[in-house]
Amino acid sequence: MGWSTREIAEIAGTTVNTVRHYHRVGLLDEPERLSNGYKQYGARHLARLIRIRRLRDLGLPLTEVERMEGDAATATEALLALDAELAANIERLHRARAEVVALLREPTPIDVPDGFGQVAERLGEADRAIITIASTFYDEQAMSDLGSMVEAEPTDLDHELDALSPDADEKTRERLAERVTLILARHMEEFPWLREPERHLTQARGSVLRTSARSVNDLYNEAQRDVLRRALLRLHEAPEPENEEEAPDRRGDRP
């Protein structure tokens, strides 16, 4: 005497609905029915169901399970593809776990990338967003350098720029632009790759430039953008900094 649908599902560790689905997609043959209309599954059905479940548990989609039947070459191809996918997932999970461990060891606000916990409090909302966006197209070394730049920047200038009103007067804009220019020059001196960042980019430079420009336009008001524009335009005319007091650091070169 065979098993009912419920019984074979329980033995195989699956559900009645799953067994019925396998019938619908043609993976599992329909069994014979008793005179009362109930299905009666045999050992071959059970073995087949267990094999399907095993492959599904490995991560193979049903379409691949069907293709693998009776074709060793197809089965090998599907398993190699699955192995590569599993390896990539394992690597991703290792990276995620390492970041979680780092967050637990040294709690970092979730709105800044890993490594920026110590400077997060000095960053305004717009700056945090810019740093987060930058982390998607700069490599680890570049992000470490950006963290060093932020850490060395004068807090008073950070706060003044963050609080700069959209209708700030000419005198205020010019004064801030002068300070930002000196900081940009210092950053360029300490981190020469800022002039040619390609080797630290994880995406195409054109895409990075477009993303950066749009982000700055969306996140900073007109006066803040004007200060950055002025600083960039006058950067090539800025004198070389002679000491720390003459060249306090600032965010100006952030993407």
C-alpha positions as CSV (number, residue, x, y, z in Angstrom):
1,M,0.0,0.0,0.0
2,G,1.3,3.4,-0.9
3,W,1.3,6.9,0.6
4,S,-1.1,9.7,0.4
5,T,-0.1,13.2,-0.8
6,R,0.1,14.4,2.8
7,E,2.1,11.4,3.9
8,I,4.7,11.5,1.1
9,A,5.1,15.3,1.7
10,E,5.8,14.7,5.4
11,I,8.3,11.9,4.7
12,A,10.2,14.0,2.1
13,G,10.1,17.1,4.4
14,T,8.1,19.3,2.1
15,T,4.4,20.4,1.8
16,V,1.4,19.2,0.0
17,N,1.2,22.4,-2.1
18,T,4.8,21.8,-3.2
19,V,4.1,18.3,-4.3
20,R,1.1,19.5,-6.3
21,H,3.3,22.2,-7.8
22,Y,5.8,19.7,-8.9
23,H,3.0,17.8,-10.6
24,R,1.8,21.0,-12.4
25,V,5.3,21.8,-13.8
26,G,6.0,18.2,-14.8
27,L,8.8,17.4,-12.4
28,L,6.8,14.7,-10.6
29,D,4.6,12.1,-12.3
30,E,1.0,11.8,-11.1
31,P,0.5,8.5,-9.2
32,E,-2.3,6.1,-9.7
33,R,-5.6,6.7,-7.9
34,L,-7.6,4.3,-5.8
35,S,-11.2,3.6,-6.5
36,N,-12.2,6.3,-4.1
37,G,-10.1,8.9,-6.1
38,Y,-7.3,9.3,-3.6
39,K,-3.7,9.3,-4.9
40,Q,-1.4,6.5,-3.9
41,Y,2.4,7.3,-4.2
42,G,5.0,4.6,-4.4
43,A,8.7,4.4,-3.4
44,R,9.8,5.7,-6.9
45,H,7.7,8.8,-6.3
46,L,9.2,9.3,-2.9
47,A,12.8,8.9,-4.2
48,R,12.1,11.3,-7.0
49,L,10.6,13.9,-4.6
50,I,13.6,13.6,-2.2
51,R,16.0,14.2,-5.1
52,I,14.1,17.2,-6.3
53,R,14.0,18.6,-2.8
54,R,17.7,18.0,-2.4
55,L,18.6,20.0,-5.5
56,R,16.2,22.8,-4.6
57,D,17.8,23.0,-1.1
58,L,21.2,23.4,-2.9
59,G,19.7,26.5,-4.6
60,L,19.0,25.1,-8.1
61,P,15.9,26.6,-9.7
62,L,13.2,24.2,-10.9
63,T,14.1,24.9,-14.6
64,E,17.6,23.7,-13.9
65,V,16.4,20.6,-12.0
66,E,14.4,19.6,-15.0
67,R,17.3,20.2,-17.5
68,M,19.7,18.1,-15.4
69,E,17.6,14.9,-15.7
70,G,19.5,12.3,-17.8
71,D,22.1,14.7,-19.1
72,A,25.5,14.5,-17.3
73,A,27.0,17.5,-19.2
74,T,24.0,19.7,-18.4
75,A,24.1,18.6,-14.7
76,T,27.8,19.4,-14.5
77,E,27.3,22.8,-16.1
78,A,24.4,23.7,-13.7
79,L,26.4,22.6,-10.7
80,L,29.5,24.6,-11.7
81,A,27.3,27.7,-12.1
82,L,25.7,27.0,-8.7
83,D,29.1,26.6,-7.1
84,A,30.3,30.0,-8.5
85,E,27.1,31.6,-7.2
86,L,27.5,30.1,-3.8
87,A,31.1,31.2,-3.6
88,A,30.1,34.8,-4.4
89,N,27.4,34.7,-1.8
90,I,29.8,33.3,0.8
91,E,32.2,36.1,0.0
92,R,29.4,38.7,0.3
93,L,28.3,37.3,3.6
94,H,31.9,37.3,4.9
95,R,32.1,41.0,4.0
96,A,28.8,41.7,5.6
97,R,29.7,39.9,8.8
98,A,33.0,41.7,9.0
99,E,31.2,45.0,8.7
100,V,28.7,44.0,11.4
101,V,31.5,43.0,13.7
102,A,33.2,46.3,13.1
103,L,29.9,48.2,13.8
104,L,29.5,46.2,17.1
105,R,33.1,46.9,18.1
106,E,33.0,50.6,17.3
107,P,29.4,51.7,16.7
108,T,29.0,53.8,13.6
109,P,25.8,55.7,12.6
110,I,24.1,53.9,9.9
111,D,24.1,56.9,7.6
112,V,27.9,57.0,7.2
113,P,30.2,54.3,5.8
114,D,32.3,52.0,7.9
115,G,35.4,53.9,9.2
116,F,33.6,57.3,9.6
117,G,32.2,56.8,13.1
118,Q,34.7,59.0,14.8
119,V,34.0,62.0,12.5
120,A,30.3,61.4,12.0
121,E,29.2,63.9,14.6
122,R,31.0,66.8,12.8
123,L,29.3,66.0,9.5
124,G,26.0,67.6,8.5
125,E,23.3,65.7,6.8
126,A,24.4,66.8,3.3
127,D,28.0,65.8,4.0
128,R,27.0,62.4,5.4
129,A,25.0,61.8,2.2
130,I,27.9,62.8,0.0
131,I,30.3,60.5,1.9
132,T,27.8,57.6,1.6
133,I,27.4,58.1,-2.1
134,A,31.2,58.3,-2.6
135,S,31.6,55.0,-0.9
136,T,29.8,53.3,-3.9
137,F,32.5,54.4,-6.4
138,Y,35.7,54.9,-4.4
139,D,37.9,52.0,-3.3
140,E,38.9,51.3,0.3
141,Q,42.1,53.3,0.1
142,A,40.4,56.4,-1.3
143,M,37.7,56.2,1.4
144,S,40.4,56.0,4.1
145,D,42.0,59.1,2.6
146,L,38.6,60.9,2.6
147,G,38.2,60.0,6.2
148,S,41.7,61.5,7.0
149,M,40.7,64.7,5.1
150,V,37.5,65.0,7.1
151,E,39.3,64.4,10.4
152,A,41.8,67.1,9.7
153,E,39.3,69.7,8.8
154,P,38.5,72.7,11.1
155,T,35.2,72.1,12.8
156,D,34.3,75.7,12.8
157,L,34.4,75.9,9.0
158,D,32.4,72.7,8.7
159,H,29.7,74.1,10.9
160,E,29.7,77.5,9.2
161,L,29.4,76.0,5.7
162,D,26.7,73.6,6.9
163,A,24.7,76.5,8.3
164,L,25.3,78.9,5.3
165,S,22.1,80.5,4.3
166,P,21.1,80.4,0.6
167,D,21.0,84.2,0.5
168,A,24.4,84.6,2.2
169,D,26.1,88.0,1.2
170,E,29.0,88.4,-1.1
171,K,31.5,89.1,1.7
172,T,30.7,85.8,3.5
173,R,30.8,83.8,0.3
174,E,34.2,85.2,-0.6
175,R,35.7,84.7,2.8
176,L,34.6,81.1,2.9
177,A,35.8,80.5,-0.6
178,E,39.3,81.7,0.3
179,R,39.5,79.2,3.2
180,V,38.1,76.3,1.1
181,T,40.7,77.1,-1.6
182,L,43.6,76.7,0.8
183,I,42.1,73.4,2.1
184,L,41.7,72.1,-1.4
185,A,45.3,72.9,-2.2
186,R,46.4,71.1,0.9
187,H,44.4,68.1,0.1
188,M,45.8,68.0,-3.5
189,E,49.3,68.2,-2.0
190,E,48.8,65.4,0.5
191,F,46.7,63.2,-1.8
192,P,47.9,63.6,-5.4
193,W,45.5,60.9,-6.6
194,L,42.7,63.5,-6.3
195,R,43.8,65.0,-9.6
196,E,43.8,61.7,-11.4
197,P,41.4,59.5,-9.4
198,E,40.8,56.7,-12.0
199,R,42.9,54.1,-10.2
200,H,40.7,54.5,-7.1
201,L,37.4,54.4,-8.9
202,T,35.2,51.3,-9.0
203,Q,32.9,52.8,-11.6
204,A,33.4,54.6,-14.9
205,R,34.7,58.2,-14.4
206,G,32.0,59.7,-16.5
207,S,29.3,58.1,-14.4
208,V,31.1,59.1,-11.2
209,L,31.3,62.8,-12.3
210,R,27.6,62.9,-13.3
211,T,26.6,61.3,-10.0
212,S,28.8,63.6,-8.0
213,A,27.6,66.8,-9.8
214,R,23.9,65.8,-9.3
215,S,24.4,64.9,-5.7
216,V,26.1,68.2,-4.9
217,N,23.3,70.1,-6.7
218,D,20.6,68.2,-4.8
219,L,22.2,68.3,-1.3
220,Y,23.8,71.8,-1.0
221,N,22.0,75.1,-1.3
222,E,22.9,77.9,-3.9
223,A,25.3,79.7,-1.6
224,Q,27.1,76.5,-0.5
225,R,27.5,75.5,-4.2
226,D,28.7,79.0,-5.0
227,V,31.4,78.8,-2.4
228,L,32.7,75.5,-3.8
229,R,32.6,76.8,-7.3
230,R,34.6,79.8,-6.4
231,A,37.2,77.7,-4.5
232,L,37.6,75.3,-7.5
233,L,38.0,78.2,-10.0
234,R,40.7,79.9,-7.9
235,L,42.4,76.7,-6.9
236,H,45.1,76.9,-9.6
237,E,46.0,80.4,-8.4
238,A,46.2,79.6,-4.7
239,P,49.6,79.9,-3.2
240,E,51.3,76.8,-1.8
241,P,50.5,76.4,1.9
242,E,53.5,77.1,4.2
243,N,52.2,75.7,7.4
244,E,49.2,74.2,9.2
245,E,47.8,77.6,10.2
246,E,47.9,78.9,6.7
247,A,46.2,75.9,5.2
248,P,43.5,74.4,7.5
249,D,41.8,71.4,5.9
250,R,38.3,71.4,4.5
251,R,35.8,69.2,2.6
252,G,36.0,71.1,-0.6
253,D,37.4,68.3,-2.8
254,R,34.9,65.7,-1.8
255,P,33.0,64.3,-4.8
